[in-house]
Amino acid sequence: MQTITVQIRIFPDNPTLLREHGNAYIEATNRLAMQAERAGIFPHLTSKDIEAKLPSAVRNQIIRDARSIHKKTNKQGKRPILKRRAYYVNNQNYSINGNVVAFPVMMDGKVQRLRVASRLTEREYNILSSGKLGLMKVVEKSGKWYVQISVEKQFGQTTGDATMGIDLGLKVPAVVVTSTGKTKFVGNGRQNKYIRRKYSSCRRKLGKLKKLSAIRKQQNKEHRYMKDQNHKISRQIVNMAIDAQVSVIKIEKLTNIRQTTRTSRKNAKNLHNWSFYQLQMFIAYKAALAGIRVLEVNPAYTSQTCPICAKRNKAMDRTYRCSCGFHAHRDRVGAINIMRQPMTDGNSLSA
């Protein structure tokens, strides 16, 4: 069973109402989580206890979200704060019928079912109609409105028995190795860094002119470019996995990647801006549709360990050499060892 997210464009007649509901949802969730943090325990609540002009079903979802935040606070010692406006509706309180999405809102002091026109593709319809629908999120992105719906879906497994390992990086976005002996360097790190420098330089000039709206537009353009690159990279990887009859893709666990990844001072900013997590999610999503499992593994020393004799050596520049005679590109060594690593917790990566 894999969980994927389907994003559907919607066209609300009254976007101001949705903005008000989204703000009320986030404010109530943060307020409840803060109160629980001060009390040291999450109280037993019902929808009547939540001060927000929202439907009771949505207020119940606020309680669930605030409780989840409180649990994370106990483990991490710092309470997460929701900042981006959003409106969540559980799967019992929304419906999708043709090109219309309906969900509850408050209008004129009463709970009413808002019907919003949507643009639903055949692919999205097939996924929604063949899986178990989960939470729905209503969001606004650059003036456009979407609903994001999580779907639990059972995909058929591939008949192959090959394994694939992927090493992520900056100079080469992804190096892929399969147990059948194939290697592929995917993406163009130099081009990505050039595009980032270009947009960064443009934003600096606009900043001196105090053109904040133009700066946001430039940021959106850069994010769309990087998202497109991640889509293309993940598509190439999954297509290669299908051709090689790969049943399992192993990818490095991203915890603390910004502290552990090799990088120079000039690449530090690129490392913090590169969307490693987004690329992983795209790989997991496309792999799930193809019936391929994606597993996280511990990447420690994967680029320093010799695949032949297991001796640890530091690579010189981009070339890895071992006293046993083995030599290869450093990232290829990392991908080979990632492919051979056991999974970290036995769980597959959700799409």
C-alpha positions as MATLAB code, in Angstrom:
seq = 'MQTITVQIRIFPDNPTLLREHGNAYIEATNRLAMQAERAGIFPHLTSKDIEAKLPSAVRNQIIRDARSIHKKTNKQGKRPILKRRAYYVNNQNYSINGNVVAFPVMMDGKVQRLRVASRLTEREYNILSSGKLGLMKVVEKSGKWYVQISVEKQFGQTTGDATMGIDLGLKVPAVVVTSTGKTKFVGNGRQNKYIRRKYSSCRRKLGKLKKLSAIRKQQNKEHRYMKDQNHKISRQIVNMAIDAQVSVIKIEKLTNIRQTTRTSRKNAKNLHNWSFYQLQMFIAYKAALAGIRVLEVNPAYTSQTCPICAKRNKAMDRTYRCSCGFHAHRDRVGAINIMRQPMTDGNSLSA';
ca = [
       0.000    0.000    0.000;
       1.406    3.385   -1.032;
       0.195    6.888   -0.175;
       0.312    9.446   -2.962;
      -1.018   12.997   -3.213;
      -3.246   14.148   -6.056;
      -3.369   17.888   -6.711;
      -6.462   19.252   -8.471;
      -6.929   22.814   -9.716;
     -10.130   24.466   -8.453;
     -11.837   27.726   -9.412;
     -13.646   29.230   -6.376;
     -16.163   32.045   -6.930;
     -15.300   33.523   -3.533;
     -11.556   33.095   -2.839;
     -11.764   35.602    0.044;
     -13.947   33.143    1.962;
     -11.348   30.372    1.529;
      -8.554   32.703    2.665;
     -10.513   33.581    5.800;
     -11.168   29.908    6.527;
      -7.505   29.026    5.949;
      -6.315   31.771    8.298;
      -8.839   30.742   10.955;
      -7.751   27.099   10.673;
      -4.029   27.824   11.113;
      -4.579   30.349   13.927;
      -6.825   27.963   15.894;
      -4.400   25.045   15.439;
      -1.378   27.059   16.585;
      -3.317   28.516   19.535;
      -4.466   25.078   20.710;
      -0.960   23.602   20.365;
       0.494   26.516   22.346;
      -2.065   26.053   25.134;
      -1.259   22.326   25.320;
       2.472   23.098   25.466;
       1.967   25.483   28.406;
      -0.231   22.970   30.244;
       2.212   20.138   29.557;
      -0.599   17.830   28.459;
      -3.077   17.783   25.597;
      -6.605   18.204   27.024;
      -9.697   16.217   26.129;
     -11.669   18.471   23.771;
     -14.677   18.472   21.481;
     -15.485   20.733   18.556;
     -17.535   22.979   20.873;
     -14.346   23.877   22.772;
     -12.625   25.313   19.665;
     -13.064   29.051   19.165;
     -13.203   29.354   15.393;
     -15.955   30.210   12.938;
     -15.570   26.933   11.096;
     -17.741   23.814   10.583;
     -17.663   21.328   13.472;
     -16.076   18.634   11.263;
     -13.218   21.030   10.480;
     -12.843   22.001   14.158;
     -12.441   18.300   14.961;
      -9.634   18.157   12.397;
      -8.009   21.130   14.139;
      -7.943   19.088   17.368;
      -6.270   16.173   15.575;
      -3.654   18.441   13.968;
      -2.926   20.272   17.231;
      -2.531   16.934   19.049;
      -0.072   15.793   16.376;
       1.924   19.024   16.806;
       1.928   18.536   20.592;
       3.389   15.019   20.193;
       6.165   16.409   17.990;
       6.829   19.076   20.618;
       7.356   16.391   23.281;
       9.864   14.520   21.110;
      11.767   17.461   19.644;
      11.531   19.957   22.523;
      10.385   22.715   20.160;
       6.817   23.323   19.081;
       6.320   23.465   15.290;
       4.389   26.570   14.190;
       2.147   26.426   11.127;
       2.680   29.499    8.956;
       1.275   28.732    5.517;
      -2.457   29.267    5.181;
      -4.401   26.027    4.580;
      -7.818   24.491    5.163;
      -8.101   20.750    5.922;
     -11.185   18.551    5.510;
     -11.288   14.837    6.386;
     -12.456   12.240    3.865;
     -15.950   11.942    5.385;
     -16.797   15.569    4.686;
     -15.834   16.253    1.085;
     -16.909   14.765   -2.219;
     -15.733   14.800   -5.828;
     -18.395   14.449   -8.489;
     -17.263   14.959  -12.053;
     -15.539   18.340  -12.220;
     -17.008   19.616   -8.958;
     -15.402   19.414   -5.489;
     -17.743   19.982   -2.519;
     -16.754   20.594    1.122;
     -18.256   22.341    4.185;
     -17.720   26.047    4.955;
     -19.338   28.687    7.175;
     -21.483   31.232    5.337;
     -23.892   33.679    6.980;
     -23.327   31.958   10.322;
     -24.425   28.559    8.992;
     -22.595   25.479    7.783;
     -23.101   25.124    4.035;
     -21.634   22.813    1.425;
     -19.525   24.809   -0.987;
     -19.449   23.457   -4.545;
     -16.348   24.511   -6.480;
     -15.568   23.880  -10.145;
     -12.394   21.857  -10.696;
     -10.185   20.609  -13.509;
      -9.843   16.852  -13.113;
      -7.712   14.939  -15.608;
      -8.377   11.337  -16.576;
      -5.215   10.217  -14.792;
      -6.245   11.974  -11.564;
      -9.741   10.508  -11.808;
      -8.349    6.974  -12.209;
      -6.147    7.346   -9.121;
      -8.965    8.806   -6.993;
     -11.509    6.200   -8.081;
      -9.228    3.218   -7.419;
      -7.801    4.152   -4.004;
      -8.850    5.051   -0.488;
      -9.254    8.821   -0.134;
      -7.662   10.532    2.861;
      -7.307   14.103    4.094;
      -7.987   16.997    1.702;
      -6.048   20.256    1.888;
      -7.270   23.490    0.262;
      -4.346   25.785   -0.617;
      -3.551   28.867   -2.660;
      -0.362   29.015   -4.722;
       0.580   32.194   -6.586;
      -3.032   33.264   -6.836;
      -4.248   29.848   -8.026;
      -6.309   27.478   -5.904;
      -5.860   23.719   -5.485;
      -7.120   20.830   -3.421;
      -4.477   18.244   -2.464;
      -5.915   14.830   -1.642;
      -3.934   11.966   -0.119;
      -4.805    8.578   -1.615;
      -3.850    5.132   -0.319;
      -3.518    2.847   -3.295;
      -2.384   -0.731   -3.789;
      -0.070   -1.006   -6.765;
       1.017   -4.191   -8.467;
       4.627   -5.223   -7.886;
       7.125   -5.600  -10.711;
       8.171   -9.096  -11.674;
      11.885   -8.252  -11.759;
      14.362   -8.895   -8.951;
      16.984   -6.213   -9.673;
      17.898   -3.487   -7.156;
      18.810    0.162   -7.768;
      20.855    2.577   -5.653;
      20.745    6.387   -6.004;
      23.338    8.878   -4.728;
      22.127   12.510   -4.603;
      24.461   15.471   -4.962;
      25.021   18.985   -6.298;
      27.481   18.593   -9.173;
      25.582   15.523  -10.347;
      21.969   15.649   -9.074;
      21.596   11.854   -9.135;
      23.929    8.944   -9.865;
      22.073    5.686  -10.455;
      23.475    2.136  -10.283;
      21.573   -1.125  -10.744;
      22.463   -4.632   -9.605;
      22.500   -5.611  -13.298;
      25.595   -3.422  -13.772;
      24.078   -0.300  -15.347;
      25.179    3.202  -14.303;
      23.655    6.544  -15.233;
      24.482   10.153  -14.304;
      21.204   12.092  -14.307;
      20.779   15.858  -14.369;
      23.069   18.832  -14.927;
      24.366   20.351  -11.712;
      26.355   23.081  -13.462;
      23.291   24.315  -15.311;
      21.213   24.292  -12.130;
      23.802   26.385  -10.285;
      23.979   28.824  -13.228;
      20.188   29.274  -13.185;
      20.233   29.837   -9.418;
      23.012   32.453   -9.697;
      21.083   34.179  -12.469;
      17.886   34.467  -10.424;
      19.818   35.420   -7.272;
      21.589   38.267   -9.112;
      18.282   39.484  -10.518;
      16.677   39.481   -7.057;
      19.558   41.482   -5.591;
      19.058   44.183   -8.224;
      15.301   44.226   -7.626;
      15.909   44.377   -3.864;
      17.884   47.612   -4.227;
      14.935   49.049   -6.153;
      12.481   47.855   -3.435;
      10.425   45.897   -5.987;
       9.067   43.216   -3.656;
       6.382   41.931   -6.037;
       8.952   41.400   -8.790;
      11.231   39.560   -6.327;
       8.421   37.134   -5.449;
       7.796   36.505   -9.141;
      11.475   35.717   -9.655;
      11.418   33.312   -6.694;
       8.353   31.558   -8.117;
      10.059   31.224  -11.509;
      13.132   29.672   -9.876;
      11.007   27.242   -7.844;
       9.102   26.195  -10.978;
      12.375   25.610  -12.830;
      13.796   23.437  -10.042;
      10.523   21.530   -9.714;
      10.569   20.848  -13.456;
      14.175   19.605  -13.204;
      13.252   17.267  -10.343;
      10.316   15.914  -12.347;
      12.571   15.211  -15.345;
      15.302   13.605  -13.217;
      12.827   11.371  -11.372;
      11.155   10.348  -14.636;
      14.496    9.300  -16.159;
      15.364    7.303  -13.039;
      12.053    5.445  -12.883;
      12.115    4.737  -16.639;
      15.582    3.237  -16.194;
      14.292    1.151  -13.268;
      11.413   -0.161  -15.396;
      13.743   -1.074  -18.288;
      16.139   -2.862  -15.896;
      13.233   -4.722  -14.184;
      14.070   -3.174  -10.823;
      11.744   -4.137   -7.962;
      13.406   -2.047   -5.198;
      15.002    1.410   -5.344;
      17.253    2.322   -2.412;
      17.841    5.982   -1.677;
      19.731    7.722    1.105;
      17.922    8.820    4.254;
      17.941   12.614    4.159;
      18.219   13.282    7.917;
      21.008   15.846    8.476;
      22.019   15.765    4.799;
      22.971   19.445    4.960;
      25.416   18.686    7.768;
      26.862   15.488    6.301;
      26.987   16.127    2.547;
      30.401   16.921    1.093;
      30.511   20.513   -0.111;
      32.820   23.500   -0.464;
      32.120   26.986    0.858;
      31.023   28.215   -2.578;
      28.488   25.367   -2.800;
      27.048   25.841    0.703;
      24.196   28.097   -0.456;
      23.294   25.748   -3.310;
      23.175   22.839   -0.855;
      20.675   24.614    1.384;
      18.514   25.624   -1.596;
      18.495   22.291   -3.416;
      15.212   20.428   -2.930;
      16.507   16.929   -2.141;
      13.289   15.989   -0.369;
      11.144   17.033   -3.332;
      13.249   14.904   -5.679;
      12.874   11.910   -3.367;
       9.104   12.386   -3.241;
       8.908   12.539   -7.039;
      10.951    9.340   -7.338;
       8.782    7.572   -4.740;
       5.557    8.762   -6.392;
       6.506    7.695   -9.920;
       8.025    4.432   -8.671;
       4.811    3.590   -6.780;
       2.788    3.999   -9.966;
       5.176    1.555  -11.644;
       4.906   -0.978   -8.778;
       8.457   -0.356   -7.509;
       9.255    0.001   -3.785;
      11.471    2.850   -2.578;
      13.446    2.251    0.625;
      15.541    4.625    2.719;
      19.005    3.507    3.825;
      21.737    4.968    6.023;
      24.196    6.844    3.735;
      27.070    6.961    6.272;
      30.470    6.362    4.622;
      28.857    5.150    1.381;
      31.171    7.382   -0.684;
      34.284    6.353    1.289;
      33.880    2.566    1.440;
      35.419    0.445   -1.286;
      32.746   -1.803   -2.890;
      35.395   -4.527   -3.412;
      37.402   -4.771   -0.167;
      35.284   -2.558    2.183;
      38.304   -0.391    3.081;
      37.557    3.284    3.730;
      39.356    5.892    1.650;
      38.770    9.566    1.003;
      38.285   10.412   -2.660;
      40.617   12.880   -4.355;
      38.426   15.408   -6.150;
      35.776   13.310   -7.987;
      37.807   10.105   -8.335;
      37.799    7.335   -5.742;
      40.870    5.052   -5.605;
      41.552    2.113   -3.321;
      44.778    0.251   -2.595;
      43.100   -2.941   -3.870;
      43.098   -1.439   -7.366;
      39.459   -0.392   -7.573;
      38.771    3.118   -8.898;
      35.595    4.884  -10.007;
      33.685    8.156   -9.824;
      33.075    9.014   -6.173;
      29.293    9.352   -6.580;
      29.113    6.019   -8.404;
      30.824    4.406   -5.406;
      28.198    6.012   -3.183;
      25.356    4.689   -5.345;
      26.817    1.148   -5.328;
      27.085    1.112   -1.537;
      23.606    2.618   -1.116;
      22.260   -0.167   -3.328;
      23.895   -2.750   -1.025;
      22.857   -1.099    2.267;
      20.096   -2.639    4.409;
      17.016   -0.464    4.913;
      16.998    1.787    7.993;
      13.630    0.829    9.529;
      11.960   -1.727    7.279;
       9.481    0.815    5.938;
       9.103    1.987    2.402;
       9.175    5.684    1.562;
       5.683    7.154    1.108;
       5.044    8.907   -2.169;
];
